[in-house]
Amino acid sequence: MATQHNEPPIDVSYPDGWRYERFIVTIQQRTGVSWAQAAKAARATLETLGERISHGQARDLAEELPAEPRAWLLGSGGPNAEPLDAAGFVRRVAEREGVDPEIAEQRARAVFVALARLVRRQEISDMLAELPEDYAPLLEGAAQRTRDPAAPEALSFEQFLRRVADRAALYPAAARPAAEAVLETLAERIAGGEVDDIAEYLPPELRPVLERGKERSRGKAGRMSLDEFVHRIEEREGVTYKQALDHARAVFATLREAIPDKEFSDLLRQLPRAYYEALL
């Protein structure tokens, strides 16, 4: 009888440097400012937020932030929350940033959206619960997001295929069958619930192949060695084994950019260690 090994959960979180970059880039994209201005806005907003919310809530948020934003959030607040209304909050941010309140408000909104992409929904909900109703316009973007807070900006179908093509050295026209072959096979290998979770963050054009794989497996995770996984891709795509393996690596690398940290971690937990050793 084969020995079964219970593998410990693995940490596949993006490194601090990457997460900090995405944090600042999100602010840049939403405000059109330089990197330095976006970083200054982030610092001013988080320092003020650290003064406005309770120390316990600031600490909970900080646990999920990269080092620099964590230090900003925890560096200025006291043990108790200051009773700042939204207008007072914006004025304090503006003073720290050295800009007019109107500009500070626009940038603070972007900072809150960027923050919501780094931490869990529950932490954002807890933060919102501590702030009065007059903060609603300032927090609208963070409160109404539909994607997981850890997710990067959504990739379009063309962007997804372009990244697969670049990584696998494929012509753009060949990237779609490669991506579809890998994703359909992956959907056969993992549980149906995880397929649905992944599909939520992928372009709509890729969801039908995930559904086909899920229907074929009836939503149950199938036993499939890495070798069999690659062979199925090879057969679906009509390429060599080596090419199928290269395409799988390209798709997994792109998936890691397209779905949140937690979902990618959940995905890898359903696969034997041989998969992520070969594909990542």
Legacy VTK file of the C-alpha trace (Angstrom):
# vtk DataFile Version 3.0
C-alpha trace
ASCII
DATASET POLYDATA
POINTS 280 float
0.000 0.000 0.000
1.363 3.416 -0.942
2.171 5.730 1.934
0.103 8.897 2.015
1.813 12.127 3.003
-0.057 15.055 4.504
1.725 18.081 3.163
1.655 21.246 5.274
0.032 24.327 3.774
2.482 26.327 1.741
2.824 30.069 1.687
2.558 31.424 -1.846
1.937 35.048 -0.931
3.495 37.589 -3.196
6.643 39.155 -1.738
6.417 42.511 0.018
8.197 44.327 -2.798
5.692 43.134 -5.400
2.683 43.926 -3.184
4.020 47.388 -2.368
4.543 48.064 -6.063
0.972 47.030 -6.889
-0.275 49.229 -4.021
1.449 52.339 -5.370
0.652 51.516 -9.011
-3.055 51.240 -8.182
-2.960 54.761 -6.729
-1.082 56.025 -9.789
-3.589 54.447 -12.166
-6.527 56.042 -10.385
-5.036 59.516 -9.987
-2.531 59.955 -12.823
0.221 61.098 -10.457
3.895 60.153 -10.301
5.236 57.300 -8.172
6.602 59.780 -5.605
3.279 61.628 -5.371
1.348 58.359 -5.033
3.669 57.191 -2.252
3.305 60.529 -0.466
-0.489 60.318 -0.729
-0.426 56.760 0.608
1.707 57.741 3.570
-0.407 60.798 4.423
-3.647 58.811 4.208
-2.447 55.805 6.195
-0.852 57.905 8.923
-4.133 59.774 9.323
-6.131 56.552 9.226
-3.926 55.169 11.987
-4.936 58.132 14.143
-8.643 57.835 13.279
-9.275 54.117 13.944
-8.653 52.085 17.068
-5.196 50.676 17.680
-6.560 47.136 17.514
-8.109 47.701 14.095
-4.958 49.404 12.834
-2.926 46.439 14.031
-5.252 43.973 12.271
-4.965 45.882 9.000
-1.210 46.274 9.371
-0.663 42.522 9.673
-1.624 42.125 6.009
0.340 45.085 4.624
3.866 45.333 3.211
6.492 46.827 5.525
6.280 50.488 4.483
2.480 50.906 4.553
2.428 48.906 7.801
4.848 51.364 9.398
2.826 54.357 8.169
-0.404 52.968 9.585
1.046 52.114 12.994
3.512 54.964 13.354
1.310 57.862 14.390
-1.813 56.570 16.122
-2.410 56.397 19.862
-4.255 53.754 21.886
-7.614 55.377 21.157
-9.255 56.555 17.949
-9.439 60.320 17.416
-12.982 61.619 16.682
-12.201 63.087 13.253
-15.083 63.616 10.877
-14.499 63.034 7.170
-13.772 66.693 6.450
-11.247 66.810 9.272
-9.672 63.617 8.011
-9.209 65.102 4.535
-7.799 68.353 5.925
-5.201 66.451 7.933
-4.245 64.358 4.912
-3.954 67.528 2.828
-1.655 69.145 5.415
0.615 66.113 5.505
0.680 65.873 1.730
1.032 69.597 1.104
-1.877 69.812 -1.351
-5.365 71.321 -1.484
-8.140 69.355 0.275
-9.856 68.598 -3.054
-6.714 66.915 -4.365
-6.123 65.146 -1.057
-9.645 63.735 -1.114
-9.246 62.384 -4.651
-5.953 60.719 -3.796
-7.216 59.368 -0.462
-10.043 57.614 -2.289
-7.475 55.914 -4.496
-5.424 54.922 -1.449
-8.443 53.246 0.128
-9.089 51.272 -3.063
-5.442 50.203 -3.133
-5.689 49.229 0.536
-8.776 47.122 -0.204
-6.772 45.177 -2.760
-4.162 44.201 -0.191
-6.219 43.000 2.760
-9.126 40.680 3.343
-12.741 41.756 2.935
-13.416 41.209 6.620
-10.724 43.670 7.660
-12.092 46.304 5.286
-15.593 45.679 6.663
-14.321 46.066 10.215
-12.590 49.328 9.290
-15.748 50.671 7.636
-17.753 49.799 10.730
-15.525 52.056 12.835
-16.026 55.093 10.614
-19.167 57.269 10.598
-21.505 57.683 7.642
-19.904 60.910 6.442
-16.875 58.843 5.364
-19.003 56.959 2.802
-18.028 59.086 -0.236
-14.357 58.763 0.688
-14.591 54.980 1.024
-17.014 54.249 -1.803
-14.474 52.596 -4.082
-13.206 50.311 -1.333
-16.672 49.457 -0.021
-18.187 48.598 -3.416
-15.434 46.474 -4.884
-16.549 43.121 -6.263
-13.160 41.420 -6.486
-11.113 39.944 -3.685
-9.060 42.674 -1.979
-5.825 40.838 -2.652
-6.469 40.629 -6.378
-4.436 42.675 -8.795
-6.144 44.636 -11.547
-8.280 42.325 -13.688
-6.614 41.075 -16.863
-8.511 41.325 -20.120
-8.668 38.316 -22.424
-6.064 39.865 -24.704
-3.752 40.657 -21.803
-4.028 37.148 -20.426
-3.199 35.579 -23.793
-0.380 38.027 -24.440
1.294 37.099 -21.173
0.947 33.402 -21.912
2.377 33.974 -25.385
5.329 35.958 -24.051
6.173 33.383 -21.391
5.856 30.374 -23.703
7.465 32.056 -26.749
4.266 31.524 -28.757
2.706 33.473 -31.568
-0.393 35.280 -30.228
-2.715 33.046 -32.249
-1.271 29.955 -30.556
-1.699 31.297 -27.022
-5.454 30.739 -26.908
-5.432 26.972 -27.609
-2.533 26.616 -25.169
-4.352 28.485 -22.400
-7.617 26.628 -23.048
-5.945 23.204 -23.033
-4.225 23.901 -19.720
-7.285 25.408 -18.037
-9.638 22.651 -19.183
-7.252 20.022 -17.859
-6.795 21.927 -14.613
-10.580 22.053 -14.176
-10.649 18.253 -14.445
-7.971 17.946 -11.759
-9.338 20.242 -9.027
-12.664 20.440 -7.191
-15.581 22.177 -8.861
-15.829 24.804 -6.133
-12.242 25.833 -6.720
-12.899 26.003 -10.470
-15.739 28.436 -9.772
-13.530 30.517 -7.494
-10.838 30.815 -10.163
-13.350 31.562 -12.922
-14.589 34.594 -11.004
-11.277 36.383 -11.631
-10.599 35.323 -15.210
-11.804 36.904 -18.453
-15.270 35.652 -19.460
-13.849 34.157 -22.670
-11.910 31.580 -20.639
-14.761 30.429 -18.435
-16.387 27.977 -20.909
-13.286 25.765 -20.986
-13.233 25.683 -17.193
-16.899 24.672 -17.230
-16.158 21.863 -19.721
-13.466 20.461 -17.499
-15.671 20.734 -14.426
-18.567 18.993 -16.163
-16.281 16.170 -17.284
-15.097 15.581 -13.729
-18.615 16.166 -12.320
-17.122 18.737 -9.990
-14.924 16.275 -8.133
-11.158 16.573 -7.901
-9.638 13.807 -9.990
-6.548 11.764 -9.318
-4.038 12.789 -11.958
-0.258 12.672 -11.808
1.764 15.533 -13.201
2.786 13.312 -16.099
-0.841 12.524 -16.957
-1.758 16.192 -16.565
0.859 17.221 -19.127
-0.076 14.353 -21.468
-3.704 15.506 -21.527
-2.602 19.014 -22.455
-0.358 17.521 -25.131
-3.267 15.584 -26.642
-5.739 18.477 -26.469
-3.378 20.956 -28.019
-1.608 18.655 -30.462
1.909 19.568 -29.328
4.906 17.739 -27.890
5.191 16.843 -24.216
7.880 19.479 -23.683
5.764 22.156 -25.343
2.746 21.166 -23.239
4.849 21.477 -20.085
6.115 24.904 -21.170
2.564 26.033 -21.885
1.373 24.805 -18.484
4.149 26.795 -16.812
3.186 29.915 -18.761
-0.493 29.584 -17.834
0.244 28.962 -14.146
2.503 32.017 -14.024
-0.260 34.099 -15.589
-2.868 32.663 -13.233
-0.707 33.783 -10.335
-0.969 37.347 -11.646
-4.679 37.142 -12.428
-6.136 35.674 -9.234
-5.726 36.687 -5.578
-3.040 35.234 -3.340
-5.568 33.239 -1.346
-7.172 31.656 -4.399
-3.785 30.733 -5.834
-2.796 29.214 -2.506
-6.072 27.261 -2.364
-5.433 26.013 -5.885
-1.956 24.740 -5.066
-3.183 22.975 -1.943
-5.300 20.742 -4.203
-2.267 19.673 -6.219
0.592 17.339 -5.262
3.950 18.933 -4.575
5.253 17.676 -7.933
2.916 20.111 -9.703
4.112 23.293 -8.129
7.724 22.145 -8.155
7.493 21.609 -11.928
5.130 24.404 -12.910
6.144 27.385 -10.783
LINES 1 281
280 0 1 2 3 4 5 6 7 8 9 10 11 12 13 14 15 16 17 18 19 20 21 22 23 24 25 26 27 28 29 30 31 32 33 34 35 36 37 38 39 40 41 42 43 44 45 46 47 48 49 50 51 52 53 54 55 56 57 58 59 60 61 62 63 64 65 66 67 68 69 70 71 72 73 74 75 76 77 78 79 80 81 82 83 84 85 86 87 88 89 90 91 92 93 94 95 96 97 98 99 100 101 102 103 104 105 106 107 108 109 110 111 112 113 114 115 116 117 118 119 120 121 122 123 124 125 126 127 128 129 130 131 132 133 134 135 136 137 138 139 140 141 142 143 144 145 146 147 148 149 150 151 152 153 154 155 156 157 158 159 160 161 162 163 164 165 166 167 168 169 170 171 172 173 174 175 176 177 178 179 180 181 182 183 184 185 186 187 188 189 190 191 192 193 194 195 196 197 198 199 200 201 202 203 204 205 206 207 208 209 210 211 212 213 214 215 216 217 218 219 220 221 222 223 224 225 226 227 228 229 230 231 232 233 234 235 236 237 238 239 240 241 242 243 244 245 246 247 248 249 250 251 252 253 254 255 256 257 258 259 260 261 262 263 264 265 266 267 268 269 270 271 272 273 274 275 276 277 278 279
